[in-house]
Amino acid sequence: MKIAILSRNARLYSTLRLVEAARKRNHSVRVLDPLRCYMRIAAGVFEIHYKGRALRGIDVVVPRIGASVTFYGTAVLRQFEMMGVATPNSAEAILRARDKLHALQLLARDGIGLPTTVFGDNPDDTADLLKMLGDPPHVIKLNEGAQGQGVLLAEKRSSAQGMIEAFRGLYANFLVQEFIREAKGADLRCFVVGGTVVAAMQRQAVDGDFRANIHRGATAVAVKLTAEESALAIHAARVMGLGIAGVDLLRSHRGPLVLEVNSSPGLEGIEAATGVDVAGAIIEHIAEAVRARAPVARRKLKAKGVR
């Protein structure tokens, strides 16, 4: 199987591990910087070149697209899809997950438990917006932030109003959510691959912080999920249309709540905390998906008269 990994940096831990896992299983693998991919689009014709040469014969592309290159990266991924290349996470699924508001709306529509969230645009509505949410503390977060960036905690209603005014002054899109105090600065990262939770860890924020992001110094340990938590993580990934996802849960008095669904979850923290070969699970999943897809592709070609 010929695998392409879309990644800006071939030396990143997650990219290196995927390359290692693919080669260990005798697959051909190549890392492509999405910003060096360029496309030709014509009626019924889709083509991608990379550093002066056409890309052909790729069976599956694994997107590791950072938030800063979402627009161009998903355009490249979509072009691969148009060329018939398989991918565990489609461009549209990544875009859904990157837009926190859209993601929450989709999850809520499917009855998935979430922290109560409010969203508004006009400053005249801020007081009623916060009234809809309930008593503070309130969590204010940028709609497209990542790794805990652009996430603030307002202990008082006046503080929440001040932070909201500041975000509006920057013309930023943001959400305001209830603070789940009983989570005590901890969350669960559930790594879903092909409809199965292959690894899970509990992340604990450092003292004085409420954001349980490893990039911000949080500690992580392996954790055993309840059946309800595992089912919820799988359900959330399925709703978002992601074959590979990092689903973040909070344990609350009313049961597990989905905090976020990440379309490009890092491997370093989860593999270190759990000892699970997550990269291997990803490669095995995409290999099986390509094998299952082959007979369908052959039938389509046969129907078109291609032998």
N, C-alpha and C positions, 0 to 999 in steps of 0.2 A: 504494500500500500504506500502511496506517495502522499505525504502530509506536508502542508504548509502551515506555519505558525505566524500569524500577524502580530508582530511585536516591535516596538521602537528600539528595544535594547536586548540584544541576544545574550547579554551577560546577567540579566536579571534572574534571580533564583527560580521563579516560576517557569520562565522560558527554558532555562538550562535543564530543569527537571523533566519537562515535557520532551525535550530533545533526547535526553538520556533514556527515558522510559520507552520512547519510540524506537530508538536504535537497539535497545536491549531486546525488543520484540521483533527485530529484523525488518523494521519499516524504514523507508527512505524519508528523511525529514529535512526541511529547509526553513530557516527563519527569514521572513520578509518584513522589511520596514514598510508599513502601509503608506507612509508619505513618499516613498520612492516608487510606489506602484502608480501607473497612469493608464488611462482607459480610452478606448475608442468605442463609441456607441453609434450604431447605424441600424437601419431597419432589419431586424432579425439577426443582427451581428453584434456580438459582445467580445471584446478583446482586452487583455491586460498585458502591459509590458513592464519589465522590471530591469532597470539599469541597462536599457538598450535591447533587451531580448524579450520575445513573447513567452508568456507563461502558459504551458500546456501540460496536459496529462496529470494534473493534480486531482487526487481522489477526494480529499477532505481538507478543509481549512479550519484551523482552531484560532478564533479571535482572542487576542490579548490586547485589547484596544483601551488605552488610557483615556480618562475623561477629557483631557485637553485636546484630543484629536478625534473626538466622537463623530463630528460631522464627516470629515474626510475618511476616517477609518471605516465607518459604516457604509459609505458610498463604495469603497473598494470591496468590502465584504459582499454587498449587494450585487456588485458586478460578477464576483465569483459565483454567487447563487444563480444569476442569470445564465451563466455558462454551464450550469448543471453540476457544479461542485457542491458536495455535501458539507454541512457545518452543524455542529451541535447547538450553536446559538445564532439564530438568524439576525440580520441587521435590524429588522423591525422589533424583535424581542429585546435586543440591547437598547434600542431607543426607548422602548416602553420602560425598562428598568431604570434607565438613567434619569428619566423625568419622574421625580419622586411623587409629584401630585398625581400624574396619570397612573403610576403604579398603585398608589393607595386607592384611587377610584376603582381600578379593576379588581383589586383584592377585596375591597369592601362590597362590591357588586356580587362577588362570589361568596359572601357571608363569612369571610376570614376575619378573625379578631385582630384589631389594631388599636394603638393608642388613639384616642379621639383627636381629630385634626381639624383645624379651621384655616381658611384661606380667603383673603380679600384684597382689594386694591385701593379703595378710597380711604384717605385718612379720616374722613367724617364717620366711617363705620367701625373704627378701631375699638371703641368702647363696647359696642354691641357684639363685635366679633369675639372679644375676650369674655364677654358675658356668656356667649354660646358655648365657649370652651369650659368654663367653670373656674373655680378658685385656683390661684397659683400654688406652687411653682408652675411655670410654663417653659417649654423647650421651643426655641426659635431656631430654625435651620434653613439654610439656603436650599432651593429646590434642586440644584444640581451639584451640591457639595459632595466631597468624598473624604474618607479617612478621618472623620470628625472635624474637618475644616468647615467653618461657617456655621457651627452649632453652638448655641449659647443657652444658658439657663437663667431665667428671670425668677427670682424668689418672690418678688412683689409685683402687683398689677402695674404700679407706676414704672417699675423697671422694664416690664414687658412693653409698655407703651413707648418708652424711650428707645428701646432696642428696635422696635418696629419702625419708629420714625427714622432711625439711623439707616436701616436697610432700605426704606423707601427713598431716602435721600440719595442712595447709591443706585437707584433704579434696579434693585435686585428683586428677583422672585423668591419668595420664602414661604414657609409653612409655620404654623404655630401648633404645638401638640401638648397634650397633657403629660405631666411628669409622673412616671410610674415609680413612686418612692420605694415601694416594697422590693423592687429589683436590686436596690442597694448598690448601684453602680456596676452591676454585672449583666452580661447578656450571653446568649448562646449562639455560636456560629455553627450552623449545620451545613455541611458540604454535600450537596445533592448532585449525583451523577446518574443520568439515565433513569430517573424515577426512583432512586434509592439513596438513602443517607449513608455515605461511605465513611464519614468521620464527623465527629462533633467535639467542640471544645467550649469551655466556659471561660469568658474573658472578664477580668476584674479590673476596674479602673483604679488608678493610683489615688492615694488619699488626697482629698480636696478637689477631685474631678469626678464627673459623672459619665464621661465618654469612655466606653470600654474598647478603645482602639489600640491595637498593639503598637501602631506607629506613634502613639502618644504615651507609651510606657506601660500600658496595661499588661498584666500577667495572664497566662493562659494555661489551662490544664484540661486533660481529656475529661469528658463527661458522658454519662450514660443518659440518653434521652428517654423520656416516657413514651409510650406508644402514641399518646395524643400529640406530643411535641414532634415526633418523627413524621406522623401523618400530616401535620400542619405544614411542616417544611416542604414536604413533597408536593402537597396541594398548592402551596404558594409558587413553587418553581413551575408547576404545570400551568397555572393560570397565566404566568408571565411568558410562557412558551419557551422556557430555557431548559436545555438538556444538561447544562452545567451551571450551577448557581450556588452562591453562598447566601443562605437565608439566615438572617439575624432575628432571634426571638428574645422576648422578655418574659420572665416568669412573674405573673401578677396574681392578685387575689381572685380575679375572674378567669384564670387560666392563662395559657401561653398566648402571647400577642406577637404578631409579625411587626418588626421594627423596620426592616428593609430587605430587599432582595437584590443581591449584587450579581451582575452578569459577568464580571471578570475577577472572581475572588482569588486572592493570593494563596500560594501553596506553602510558603515557608512556615508561617505560624501554625497552621493546622497539622502539617507533617511533623513539626518539632514537638507539638503538644501531645499528639496522639500516637506517633510512630507508624501511622498508616501510609502506605504508598499511594497517595491520592493521584499523583501523576500517572502511575501505572493504571489505576482505575479509569482515568479519563481516556488514555490511549486504548485500553481494551474496549471501552464503551463505543468509541468512534469506529474502531475496527469492526465491531459487531454490527453497528449501524450501516456501515458501507457494505458489508457482506449481505445484509438483509435487503439493501437497496438495489443490489446488482440484478437480481431476477426481474424486478419491476422495470429497470432501465432497459433490459434486453427485450422485454415484452413491448415496450413503447417503440423501440427501434424496429422490431419485427412488424408492428402495426403500420409503420411508415414505409415498409418495404426495404429496410436497410438490413443487410445480412453481415 
